[in-house]
Amino acid sequence: MSPRTGRPKADNPKKYDIKVRYDEETHKALLDYCKKHNITRVEAFRRGLQLLFGQK
């Protein structure tokens, strides 16, 4: 029997999502931050949540 092919299972799968609405000024600031730190918008939100939770 051949080994299974495809993407391996994630250790911590991301199975929840959220929609966020924010203004143009916040959007530009977020894009600038992401570009400066070379991260995605989602990663920036995750880091922000970690800061709020005091786990960072």
N, CA and C of each residue as an Amber inpcrd file, in Angstrom:
protein
   168
   0.8460000  -1.1720000   0.0000000   0.0000000   0.0000000   0.0000000
   0.8980000   1.2440000   0.0000000   0.5730000   2.2300000  -0.8200000
   1.3930000   3.4370000  -0.9130000   1.0620000   4.4030000   0.2280000
   2.0360000   5.2390000   0.6090000   1.7690000   6.2080000   1.6900000
   0.7380000   7.2340000   1.2490000   0.0620000   7.8080000   2.2290000
  -0.9540000   8.8180000   1.9260000  -0.2810000  10.0660000   1.3710000
  -0.9080000  10.6680000   0.4180000  -0.3750000  11.8900000  -0.1640000
  -1.2480000  13.0580000   0.2610000  -0.7220000  14.2600000   0.0900000
  -1.4800000  15.4460000   0.4440000  -0.8410000  16.2060000   1.5830000
  -1.5290000  17.2050000   2.0230000  -1.0340000  18.0780000   3.0810000
  -1.1110000  17.3750000   4.4340000  -0.0320000  17.4580000   5.2400000
  -0.0780000  16.8190000   6.5640000  -1.0220000  17.5630000   7.5090000
  -1.5240000  16.8560000   8.4880000  -2.4170000  17.4500000   9.4850000
  -1.6540000  18.5040000  10.2880000  -2.3260000  19.6350000  10.5800000
  -1.7200000  20.7200000  11.3580000  -1.7720000  20.3720000  12.8410000
  -0.7690000  20.8420000  13.5880000  -0.7550000  20.6220000  15.0360000
  -1.8560000  21.4170000  15.7250000  -2.1080000  22.6240000  15.2180000
  -3.1150000  23.4970000  15.8070000  -3.9690000  24.0740000  14.6650000
  -4.9420000  23.2910000  14.1750000  -5.7100000  23.7530000  13.0120000
  -6.5170000  25.0110000  13.3150000  -6.6000000  25.8870000  12.3130000
  -7.3630000  27.1290000  12.4360000  -8.7550000  26.8640000  11.8740000
  -9.7320000  26.5690000  12.7330000 -11.0470000  26.1970000  12.2450000
 -12.1280000  27.2380000  12.5230000 -11.7770000  28.3670000  13.1020000
 -12.7400000  29.4290000  13.3750000 -12.3600000  30.6750000  12.5820000
 -13.3780000  31.4160000  12.1680000 -13.0920000  32.6590000  11.4650000
 -13.9970000  33.7650000  11.9910000 -13.6140000  34.9960000  11.6820000
 -14.3460000  36.1580000  12.1630000 -14.2580000  37.2370000  11.0910000
 -15.3150000  38.0000000  10.9640000 -15.3210000  39.1230000  10.0270000
 -15.2090000  40.4040000  10.8490000 -14.3220000  41.2820000  10.4290000
 -14.0880000  42.5340000  11.1500000 -14.2710000  43.6980000  10.1810000
 -14.9880000  44.7140000  10.6090000 -15.1430000  45.9290000   9.8160000
 -14.3720000  47.0440000  10.5200000 -13.5950000  47.7760000   9.7630000
 -12.8410000  48.8840000  10.3250000 -12.6840000  49.9700000   9.2830000
 -12.3240000  51.1740000   9.7380000 -12.2920000  52.3360000   8.8530000
 -11.0140000  52.3980000   8.0170000 -11.0010000  53.3400000   7.0790000
  -9.8880000  53.4910000   6.1360000  -8.5690000  53.7930000   6.8490000
  -8.6210000  54.6520000   7.8610000  -7.4050000  55.0210000   8.6030000
  -6.7890000  53.8020000   9.2840000  -7.6190000  52.9940000   9.9140000
  -7.1400000  51.7820000  10.5730000  -6.6010000  50.8010000   9.5490000
  -7.2640000  50.7080000   8.4060000  -6.8240000  49.8060000   7.3470000
  -5.4300000  50.1870000   6.8480000  -5.2160000  51.4630000   6.6010000
  -3.9040000  51.9200000   6.1350000  -2.8290000  51.6620000   7.1840000
  -3.1590000  51.9200000   8.4550000  -2.1960000  51.6820000   9.5340000
  -1.8620000  50.1950000   9.6280000  -2.8650000  49.3520000   9.4690000
  -2.6440000  47.9090000   9.5170000  -1.7480000  47.4520000   8.3680000
  -2.0240000  47.9370000   7.1660000  -1.2030000  47.5630000   6.0170000
   0.2360000  48.0310000   6.1810000   0.4240000  49.2370000   6.7080000
   1.7770000  49.7530000   6.9510000   2.5140000  48.8850000   7.9690000
   1.8220000  48.5140000   9.0520000   2.4200000  47.6680000  10.0870000
   2.8260000  46.3160000   9.5030000   1.9140000  45.7270000   8.7250000
   2.1810000  44.4120000   8.1380000   3.3620000  44.4600000   7.1720000
   3.4310000  45.4990000   6.3860000   4.5390000  45.6300000   5.4390000
   5.8640000  45.8120000   6.1760000   5.8460000  46.6430000   7.2210000
   7.0560000  46.9140000   7.9950000   7.5760000  45.6500000   8.6820000
   6.6560000  44.8130000   9.2070000   7.0470000  43.6170000   9.9480000
   6.9930000  42.3380000   9.1070000   6.6490000  42.4910000   7.8130000
   6.6020000  41.3600000   6.8920000   5.7000000  40.2330000   7.4030000
   4.4740000  40.5880000   7.7950000   3.4850000  39.6190000   8.2650000
   2.1620000  39.8600000   7.5430000   1.2500000  38.9130000   7.6530000
  -0.0680000  39.0530000   7.0480000  -0.9910000  39.8200000   7.9950000
  -2.1090000  40.2730000   7.4520000  -3.1000000  40.9670000   8.2920000
  -3.6200000  40.0330000   9.3800000  -3.8440000  38.7800000   9.0290000
  -4.3500000  37.8130000  10.0020000  -3.3530000  37.6250000  11.1410000
  -2.0780000  37.5270000  10.8120000  -1.0540000  37.3750000  11.8510000
  -1.0160000  38.6060000  12.7490000  -1.2090000  39.7880000  12.1790000
  -1.2430000  41.0120000  12.9950000  -2.4070000  40.9700000  13.9780000
  -3.5680000  40.5270000  13.5170000  -4.7230000  40.4030000  14.4190000
  -4.4500000  39.3770000  15.5140000  -3.8400000  38.2490000  15.1480000
  -3.5230000  37.2320000  16.1620000  -2.5700000  37.7830000  17.2230000
  -1.5510000  38.5240000  16.7680000  -0.6060000  39.1180000  17.7230000
  -1.3110000  40.1300000  18.6260000  -2.2140000  40.9050000  18.0480000
  -2.9710000  41.8700000  18.8450000  -3.8230000  41.1890000  19.8930000
  -4.4570000  40.0920000  19.5290000  -5.2650000  39.3490000  20.4980000
  -4.3910000  38.7870000  21.6130000  -3.2110000  38.2760000  21.2560000
  -2.3090000  37.7510000  22.2810000  -1.9100000  38.8560000  23.2670000
  -1.6900000  40.0570000  22.7570000  -1.3710000  41.1870000  23.6280000
  -2.5460000  41.4870000  24.5670000  -3.7660000  41.4510000  24.0270000
  -4.9460000  41.6870000  24.8560000  -5.1000000  40.6400000  25.9430000
  -4.7800000  39.4150000  25.6130000  -4.9130000  38.3070000  26.5700000
  -3.7510000  38.2490000  27.5460000  -2.7110000  39.0280000  27.3100000
  -1.5610000  39.0480000  28.2170000  -0.6800000  37.8200000  28.0990000
  -0.7410000  37.1230000  26.9530000   0.0420000  35.9100000  26.7720000
   1.2990000  36.1450000  25.9590000   1.4970000  37.3380000  25.4850000
   2.6500000  37.6190000  24.6160000   3.8860000  37.8000000  25.4370000
